[in-house]
């Protein structure tokens, strides 16, 4: 109906007005946001890294991630959470897991394309609780 036609026209107008914009790959690699220096293997891997974040509080909860390579996004997603998280750490961990799966997929595709990745891929988020779960021993079964 009319609502769908108006939505389609809005998208077409947006695409027409922004056709000069796009994702740019290449150039001098930038230090990932949130870090002070380049991680090991970052330059050799052409800047492969991922960011992830999730919302927690008022339902519904959302999570999203983006995988970056050579200064541009190569994979991304934003979805309503599929779990019933009881804490921000659980919500962020679920989102970090999705980001990790995307990183593995991108690494495999880059490998298939003859662009092997050196070392681990940095995955950056803003939740200290998730960081602590990953690096500190003694996590509970609920958080693993």
Secondary structure, DSSP 8 states (H G I E B T S, - for coil): -HHHHHHHHHHHHHHHHTTT------SS----TT-SS--TTTTTTTT-EEEEEE--SSSS-EEEEEEEETTEEEEEEEEE-SS--SSHHHHHHHHHHHHHHHHHHHHHHHHHTT----S--EEE-S-HHHHHHHHSS---TTT-
